[in-house]
Amino acid sequence: MPSSTPDAVTGPPWVPPAGKPPLSSRLMRATWRGLPVKRHEVGWEPGLVVPAADGSPLLTDHYFPRAQGDFPTLLVRTPYGRGLPWSPQYGLLFAEQGFHVVLQSCRGTGGSGGEFDLWRNEVADGRATVSWLREQPWFNGTLGTVGPSYLGYVQWALAVDPPLELKAMVVQVGLHDPYSLFYADGALRLENALAVGVGMHYQHQGMAPFLKATLRLQRRLRDVTTAHPLRGAHLPALGAEPPWLDDVMTHPDAKDAYWHGASLAEPAERLRVPTALITGWHDALADQTFEQYARLHRAGCETALLVGPWTHTSALQQGWPEVFSESLAWLRTHLYDDPSGLRPTAVRVHIGGEDSWRDLDDWPPAAVPTSWYPTPGGYLTRQAPVDSAPVAAFRYDPSAPTPSLGGPLLSRTAGPRNNATLEARDDVLTFTGPPLTEPAYVLGPVSARLNISTDTGHADVFTRLCDVDPQGRSVNVCDGFARLRTAEQAERAEQAEQDEPVPSQVTVPMSSTAHRFPAGHRIRWQISGGAHPRFVRNPGTGESPLDATTVAPVRITLHAHSALELPISPDLA
């Protein structure tokens, strides 16, 4: 239940301080185009001390409109510092539009006291900050939250026990489940773990230390990710050990007590605070956003969803005009009772392949499930097979792992890429359909149903949907990863002296998309034994990928009755 609101504080009228926002923020603000017209000049009150749940000082900057009247407040809590880009993007821009903005460094970051932990303090510290807000003479009792990535996680933390003052949330490319950020089907998302380690440890120290650490990791990424053993190899590249990173990397089981309380999915099941969600098709947290939307929708909570052609970082860069306008419209609607900027439908998505936007009533929209089957020779067909013979096989060698290319990453290498070099490898299978005679709109969750066997029982599978144009350029649309648990079948085949283990069936979620395959293009299904270093490579020996000192190749066989499952939307054709 929402916590109760104490009596309003009475006292002398608040006199705004004279400080201007930092010069660096004002200069960055001047470079942005396509944003709403500024409504107010902005003042700045830096370095306020807010007591955390245990009394630790949380350093907080206050941005405010220089104008008479009551203004609602936005709470932005971040572990990444209060300087660039957060100061101009959230403090300055939203204050210009008529909001008090409270920009606060999470404990243990940006000069705040205590020790940072990935999730264990955010619920209590968020509540403590709202208690502090109630004592401020400029706080009018109307509160909203906004922010991306981990700044979304702290919003979900506040929603665990939402205060009565909380009237709206905007979660941009946001997180609610740390485990899913770091693991896919029990396999470490290695590149994510290293990127988050650098971001959490350095970004709150300022842009110069953060950029230096990022470049150092890029230079040493290959050495780090191919080390034997992998455990501890990241220390020279990161320059320091984030105290939580080794724990994250050594707890692959989602049911481990280490992860207890980490996921904040549950609050969305009962939330009544209007919540807008924003993501990109190549955002590393897109699947979490779709899960958030589904939970809120089932709960009957007022919600909106915007999905653009963005990665985790480009949503706040190239996509910022759309992201900011969407966020502002939602906040003005629910904190000012001004719906003039609100779009008429709950969902807006960007359609890849035609570079357009579509307004939808819900997500996913109605679609026709369509199966595409692989055949020998690398073809993809709508006709189901009549037998169960093997279709194709390949050898995955962990000593020369199949590389990752583009897709939903946290790094600058994320997004759509030409897959030609990847598909030329011997350890990558491709199955390609005929040229389409009419456009095909794929809208919704994509998946792969695999009938598969291995000769050792220790392997992974990476599967990807690609769009092939008439010139043969193959571009990734969406993808997925799964750990193959076929050791028992391989052992039984060896004992029975069979040439091929009995195949096992696995369904691989491949995220969601909204993509138009134009007439003349072809649908391609790509299958491999991994995507390194996006996912930690499977050593093929049954050992932990972190502790293995040797590797063993594995032969992976794809059998008939495997299928690529696509949701085709006839309404858009």
C-alpha positions in Angstrom: 0.0 0.0 0.0 1.2 3.6 -0.6 2.8 5.2 2.4 1.0 8.1 4.0 1.9 11.7 3.5 2.9 13.7 6.6 1.5 17.1 7.2 3.0 19.8 5.0 5.9 21.8 6.4 5.0 25.5 7.1 7.5 28.3 7.4 8.8 31.4 5.6 8.6 31.5 1.8 11.4 29.8 0.0 13.9 32.3 -1.6 15.5 30.7 -4.6 19.3 30.9 -4.5 21.2 32.9 -7.2 23.3 30.1 -8.7 23.2 29.3 -12.4 23.6 25.7 -13.8 27.1 24.7 -14.6 28.7 26.3 -17.7 29.4 22.8 -19.2 25.7 22.0 -19.0 24.6 25.2 -20.5 27.1 24.7 -23.4 25.8 21.2 -24.1 22.3 22.5 -23.9 23.1 24.9 -26.7 24.1 22.1 -29.0 20.7 20.2 -29.0 18.2 20.8 -31.7 14.6 19.7 -32.2 13.6 20.2 -28.5 10.5 22.0 -27.1 10.8 25.7 -26.6 12.2 26.7 -23.2 9.6 28.0 -20.8 11.7 29.2 -17.9 15.2 30.3 -16.9 16.8 27.8 -14.6 18.5 28.1 -11.2 20.8 25.7 -9.5 21.3 24.7 -5.9 24.2 22.2 -5.8 25.6 19.9 -3.1 22.6 19.6 -0.8 22.9 16.8 1.7 20.1 14.4 2.0 20.2 11.7 4.8 20.0 8.2 3.5 18.1 5.4 5.3 21.1 4.8 7.6 22.0 8.5 7.8 24.7 8.4 5.1 24.9 11.7 3.2 23.5 11.6 -0.3 24.8 14.5 -2.3 22.0 16.2 -4.3 21.7 19.0 -6.8 18.4 21.0 -7.1 17.4 22.6 -10.4 14.4 24.8 -10.5 12.5 27.3 -12.7 13.2 30.9 -11.9 9.6 31.9 -11.8 6.8 32.5 -9.3 4.3 29.6 -8.6 4.1 26.0 -7.6 6.0 23.4 -9.7 5.9 19.7 -9.5 9.2 17.8 -8.6 11.1 15.2 -10.6 13.4 12.8 -8.7 16.4 11.5 -10.6 18.7 9.2 -8.6 21.9 8.0 -10.3 25.1 6.1 -9.7 26.8 7.8 -12.6 27.5 11.3 -11.2 25.6 14.5 -11.4 27.7 16.1 -14.1 27.6 15.6 -17.9 25.3 14.4 -19.5 22.8 14.1 -16.6 23.0 17.7 -15.5 21.9 19.2 -18.9 19.7 16.3 -20.0 17.6 16.0 -16.8 18.4 18.9 -14.5 18.5 21.7 -17.0 16.1 20.6 -19.7 13.2 19.6 -17.4 13.6 22.6 -15.1 13.3 24.8 -18.2 9.9 23.1 -18.8 8.6 23.9 -15.3 9.8 21.2 -12.9 11.9 21.2 -9.8 14.5 18.5 -10.5 16.3 16.7 -7.7 19.4 15.0 -9.2 20.9 12.8 -6.5 24.0 10.5 -6.4 23.3 7.0 -5.1 25.2 6.0 -2.0 28.9 5.4 -2.5 28.9 7.4 -5.8 29.5 11.0 -6.8 30.6 12.0 -3.3 27.7 10.4 -1.5 28.5 8.5 1.7 28.2 4.7 2.2 29.1 1.9 -0.1 27.4 1.4 -3.5 25.6 -1.9 -4.0 23.9 -2.9 -7.2 20.5 -3.1 -5.7 20.4 -3.6 -1.9 19.9 0.0 -0.8 17.8 1.6 -3.4 14.3 0.9 -1.9 15.2 2.4 1.5 17.3 5.3 0.1 14.5 6.3 -2.3 12.0 6.4 0.6 14.4 8.5 2.7 14.8 11.0 -0.1 11.0 11.4 -0.4 10.8 12.0 3.3 13.4 14.8 2.9 11.4 16.2 0.0 8.4 16.6 2.2 10.3 19.0 4.4 11.3 21.3 1.5 9.4 24.6 1.3 9.3 24.4 -2.6 7.9 20.9 -2.7 4.2 21.1 -3.6 3.4 17.4 -3.0 3.4 16.3 -6.6 6.2 14.0 -7.6 7.4 12.2 -10.8 10.4 10.2 -11.7 12.4 9.9 -14.9 15.7 8.4 -16.1 17.4 5.7 -18.1 19.2 2.4 -17.4 20.0 2.1 -13.6 18.1 5.4 -13.2 15.1 3.2 -14.2 15.9 0.6 -11.6 15.7 3.2 -8.8 12.3 4.2 -10.1 11.1 0.6 -9.7 12.6 0.6 -6.2 10.5 3.6 -5.3 7.5 1.7 -6.7 7.9 -1.1 -4.3 6.0 1.0 -1.8 5.0 4.1 -3.8 4.5 7.3 -1.8 1.1 9.0 -2.3 2.9 12.0 -3.9 4.2 9.8 -6.8 2.0 10.6 -9.8 4.0 9.5 -12.8 7.1 7.5 -13.9 9.1 7.5 -17.1 11.5 4.6 -17.4 13.8 5.0 -20.4 15.9 2.0 -21.7 15.4 0.9 -18.1 16.4 -2.0 -15.8 14.3 -4.0 -13.3 16.2 -7.3 -13.2 20.0 -7.2 -12.7 20.3 -11.0 -13.2 18.9 -10.8 -16.7 21.3 -7.9 -17.5 24.2 -10.2 -16.7 23.0 -13.6 -17.7 21.2 -15.4 -20.5 19.9 -18.9 -19.7 22.7 -19.2 -17.1 25.5 -18.0 -19.4 27.3 -14.8 -18.5 26.8 -11.8 -20.7 30.5 -11.1 -20.6 30.6 -7.9 -22.5 27.7 -6.4 -20.5 29.4 -7.3 -17.2 32.6 -5.6 -18.2 30.8 -2.5 -19.6 28.7 -2.2 -16.4 31.9 -2.6 -14.3 33.6 0.3 -16.1 30.5 2.5 -16.0 29.6 1.9 -12.4 33.2 2.3 -11.2 34.3 5.3 -13.2 31.5 7.4 -14.6 30.5 9.1 -11.4 34.2 10.2 -11.1 33.8 12.4 -14.2 34.0 12.1 -17.9 37.8 12.0 -18.2 38.3 9.0 -15.9 35.4 7.2 -17.5 36.6 7.7 -21.1 40.1 6.7 -20.1 38.8 3.5 -18.5 36.5 2.8 -21.5 39.4 3.1 -24.0 41.6 0.9 -21.8 39.0 -1.8 -21.8 38.5 -1.6 -25.5 42.3 -2.0 -26.1 42.5 -5.1 -23.8 39.1 -6.7 -24.5 40.4 -9.6 -26.5 43.1 -10.5 -23.9 40.6 -10.3 -21.1 37.8 -12.3 -22.8 40.1 -15.1 -24.1 42.1 -15.6 -20.9 42.5 -19.1 -19.3 41.1 -19.0 -16.7 38.7 -16.1 -17.2 38.2 -15.4 -13.5 40.1 -12.2 -12.5 41.4 -11.5 -16.0 39.4 -8.3 -16.2 41.4 -6.6 -13.4 44.2 -5.1 -15.5 41.7 -3.8 -18.1 39.4 -2.2 -15.5 42.2 -0.8 -13.5 40.4 -1.6 -10.2 38.0 -4.2 -8.9 34.4 -3.0 -8.5 33.6 -4.8 -5.3 30.4 -6.4 -6.7 31.7 -7.6 -10.1 33.4 -10.8 -9.0 30.2 -11.8 -7.1 28.1 -11.2 -10.2 30.4 -13.2 -12.4 30.6 -16.2 -10.0 26.8 -16.6 -9.3 25.3 -17.9 -12.5 22.3 -19.5 -10.9 19.2 -17.2 -10.8 18.0 -19.1 -7.7 21.2 -18.4 -5.8 20.6 -16.5 -2.5 23.0 -13.8 -3.9 20.2 -12.7 -6.3 17.4 -12.6 -3.7 15.6 -9.3 -3.9 17.5 -8.1 -7.0 14.5 -8.3 -9.4 11.9 -5.6 -9.0 9.5 -7.1 -11.5 6.8 -7.7 -8.8 5.8 -4.0 -8.2 4.5 -3.7 -11.7 1.9 -6.4 -11.0 0.1 -4.0 -8.6 1.2 -0.5 -9.6 -1.3 2.2 -10.1 1.2 5.0 -10.9 0.9 6.0 -14.7 4.2 4.7 -16.2 5.7 5.4 -19.7 8.3 3.0 -21.0 10.9 3.8 -23.7 13.3 1.4 -25.4 15.1 0.7 -28.7 15.0 -2.4 -30.9 18.7 -2.9 -30.2 18.7 -1.9 -26.6 20.4 -4.4 -24.3 17.4 -4.0 -21.9 14.6 -4.1 -24.5 13.3 -7.5 -23.3 13.0 -6.1 -19.8 11.0 -3.2 -21.1 8.6 -5.5 -22.9 8.2 -7.5 -19.7 7.5 -4.3 -17.8 4.8 -3.3 -20.3 3.1 -6.7 -20.1 3.0 -6.7 -16.4 1.7 -3.1 -16.1 -0.9 -3.8 -18.8 -2.1 -6.9 -17.0 -2.4 -4.9 -13.8 -4.6 -2.3 -15.5 -2.0 0.4 -14.9 -2.1 3.3 -17.3 1.0 2.9 -19.4 2.6 3.8 -22.7 5.4 2.3 -24.8 7.7 3.9 -27.3 10.2 1.7 -29.2 12.7 3.4 -31.6 15.5 2.4 -33.9 18.0 2.8 -31.1 20.6 1.0 -29.0 21.0 1.5 -25.3 23.2 4.6 -25.8 21.8 6.0 -29.0 18.4 6.4 -27.5 19.9 9.2 -25.3 21.9 10.6 -28.2 20.4 10.5 -31.7 17.0 9.5 -30.3 17.0 12.2 -27.6 14.6 14.6 -29.2 11.9 11.9 -29.5 12.8 10.4 -26.0 12.7 13.8 -24.3 9.4 14.9 -26.0 7.7 11.6 -25.1 8.9 11.9 -21.5 7.9 15.5 -21.2 4.4 14.9 -22.6 3.8 12.1 -20.2 5.0 14.1 -17.2 3.0 17.2 -18.1 -0.1 15.1 -18.6 0.1 13.5 -15.1 1.8 16.2 -13.1 0.2 19.3 -14.7 -3.0 17.7 -16.0 -2.1 18.9 -19.4 -2.6 16.1 -22.0 -2.1 18.4 -25.0 1.2 16.7 -26.1 0.1 13.2 -25.4 -0.2 10.8 -28.4 -3.6 9.1 -29.0 -2.4 5.5 -28.7 -0.7 3.5 -26.0 2.1 2.2 -28.3 4.3 3.8 -30.9 7.0 1.7 -32.7 9.5 2.3 -35.3 9.3 -0.1 -38.3 12.7 -1.2 -39.5 13.1 -1.8 -43.2 10.9 1.2 -44.1 12.1 3.8 -41.6 8.6 4.8 -40.4 6.6 5.0 -37.2 3.3 3.3 -36.4 0.8 4.0 -33.6 -0.7 0.8 -32.2 -3.3 0.1 -29.5 -1.3 -2.5 -27.8 1.9 -4.6 -27.9 2.3 -7.1 -29.4 -0.3 -6.5 -32.0 -2.4 -9.3 -33.5 -0.2 -11.5 -35.8 -0.3 -14.8 -37.6 2.3 -17.3 -36.3 4.4 -18.4 -39.2 6.9 -21.2 -39.3 10.0 -21.3 -41.6 11.9 -24.6 -41.9 15.6 -25.1 -42.7 16.5 -27.6 -45.4 19.8 -29.2 -46.6 21.6 -26.8 -48.8 20.9 -23.7 -46.8 17.4 -23.0 -47.8 14.5 -21.8 -45.7 11.0 -22.8 -46.7 7.4 -22.6 -45.5 6.9 -26.4 -46.2 7.2 -28.6 -43.1 9.6 -31.6 -43.5 8.3 -35.1 -43.9 11.2 -36.9 -42.1 13.6 -36.3 -39.2 16.9 -36.5 -41.0 19.8 -34.2 -40.1 19.7 -30.9 -41.9 23.2 -29.6 -41.3 26.1 -29.7 -38.8 29.0 -27.6 -37.9 32.0 -27.6 -35.5 32.3 -25.0 -32.8 35.8 -24.5 -31.4 36.1 -22.5 -28.2 39.7 -21.7 -29.0 38.5 -19.7 -32.0 35.0 -18.8 -30.9 32.4 -17.4 -33.2 32.5 -13.7 -32.7 29.6 -11.4 -31.8 28.6 -8.7 -34.3 26.2 -5.9 -33.5 22.9 -6.6 -31.8 21.6 -5.4 -28.4 24.7 -4.5 -26.6 25.7 -1.7 -24.1 28.7 -0.7 -26.2 29.2 1.5 -29.2 29.3 -1.7 -31.4 25.6 -2.4 -30.9 22.9 -2.2 -33.5 22.4 -3.5 -37.1 25.5 -4.6 -39.0 26.4 -6.2 -42.3 26.7 -9.9 -41.3 28.8 -10.9 -44.4 32.0 -11.7 -42.6 30.2 -13.6 -39.8 28.2 -15.7 -42.3 31.3 -16.6 -44.3 32.6 -18.6 -41.3 32.5 -22.4 -41.3 31.0 -22.4 -37.8 27.9 -20.4 -38.8 24.9 -22.0 -40.5 22.6 -19.8 -42.7 19.2 -20.8 -44.2 17.7 -18.3 -46.6 14.2 -18.0 -48.0 13.3 -17.1 -51.6 12.9 -13.5 -52.6 9.6 -12.2 -51.2 6.9 -11.4 -53.8 5.2 -9.0 -51.4 6.3 -7.2 -48.2 6.2 -9.1 -44.9 5.7 -7.3 -41.7 7.2 -9.1 -38.6 5.8 -7.5 -35.4 6.1 -9.1 -32.0 8.3 -11.8 -30.3 10.4 -14.0 -32.6 11.6 -17.4 -31.5 13.5 -20.5 -32.8 12.4 -24.1 -32.2 15.5 -26.2 -32.5 15.8 -30.0 -32.9 19.4 -30.3 -32.1 22.1 -32.7 -30.9 25.8 -32.5 -29.9 28.6 -35.0 -29.7 29.9 -33.9 -26.3 26.7 -32.6 -24.6 28.4 -29.3 -23.7 27.4 -26.4 -26.1 25.5 -23.2 -26.6 23.5 -22.0 -29.5 23.1 -18.5 -30.9 20.3 -17.8 -33.4 19.6 -14.7 -35.4 17.0 -13.3 -37.9 18.5 -11.3 -40.8 17.1 -9.3 -43.7 18.9 -9.9 -47.0 18.5 -7.3 -49.7 18.7 -7.9 -53.4 22.4 -7.1 -53.4 23.0 -9.9 -50.8 23.7 -7.6 -47.8 22.6 -9.5 -44.7 21.6 -7.2 -41.7 20.6 -8.5 -38.3 17.1 -7.8 -37.0 16.9 -9.7 -33.7 18.5 -12.7 -32.0 18.7 -15.0 -29.0 20.9 -17.3 -27.1 20.4 -20.6 -25.2 22.5 -23.1 -23.3 22.1 -26.6 -24.8 21.7 -29.3 -22.1 22.3 -32.4 -24.1 25.0 -34.1 -22.1 22.7 -37.0 -21.1 21.8 -37.7 -24.7 25.4 -37.6 -25.8 26.4 -40.0 -23.1 23.7 -42.4 -24.0 24.6 -42.3 -27.6 28.3 -43.0 -26.8 27.3 -46.0 -24.5 25.1 -47.4 -27.3 27.8 -46.8 -29.9 25.4 -44.7 -32.0 26.8 -42.4 -34.7 24.5 -39.5 -33.7 22.9 -38.7 -30.2 19.2 -38.5 -30.0 18.3 -34.8 -30.7 16.7 -32.7 -28.0 14.3 -29.8 -28.5 14.9 -26.3 -27.2 13.0 -23.1 -27.8 15.2 -20.0 -28.0 13.4 -16.6 -27.5 14.9 -14.1 -30.0 13.5 -10.9 -28.5 10.9 -8.8 -30.4 10.9 -6.7 -33.5 8.9 -4.5 -35.8 10.4 -5.0 -39.2 9.3 -4.8 -42.8 10.9 -7.2 -45.2 10.3 -5.5 -48.6 9.4 -7.4 -51.7 12.6 -8.8 -53.3 14.3 -9.2 -49.9 14.9 -12.6 -48.3 14.5 -13.8 -44.8 17.6 -15.5 -43.4 18.0 -17.6 -40.3 21.5 -17.7 -38.8 22.7 -20.4 -36.3 26.0 -20.7 -34.5 27.5 -22.1 -31.3 28.0 -18.7 -29.6 28.6 -15.0 -30.0 31.8 -14.0 -28.2 32.5 -11.9 -26.2 28.8 -10.9 -26.0 28.3 -14.2 -24.2 31.0 -16.1 -22.4 32.2 -19.0 -24.5 31.3 -22.5 -23.5 34.6 -24.4 -23.0 33.0 -27.6 -24.2 34.3 -29.6 -21.2 31.5 -29.2 -18.7 33.7 -26.9 -16.5 32.7 -23.4 -15.4 33.6 -20.9 -18.1 35.2 -18.8 -15.5 37.6 -21.5 -14.2 38.2 -23.7 -17.3 41.9 -23.9 -18.3 41.3 -26.2 -21.3 38.6 -26.2 -24.1 37.2 -28.9 -26.4 35.5 -28.5 -29.8 31.9 -29.7 -30.2 30.0 -30.9 -33.2 26.5 -29.5 -33.3 23.8 -31.0 -35.6 20.6 -29.4 -36.6 17.8 -31.9 -37.3 14.6 -31.6 -39.3 11.5 -30.2 -37.6 13.5 -27.2 -36.4 11.7 -23.9 -37.2 12.0 -20.2 -37.2 8.8 -18.8 -35.7 7.8 -15.3 -37.1 4.7 -13.3 -36.1 3.4 -11.9 -39.4 1.1 -8.9 -39.1 -1.3 -8.9 -42.1 -2.9 -5.6 -41.0 0.2 -3.6 -42.0 0.8 -5.3 -45.4 
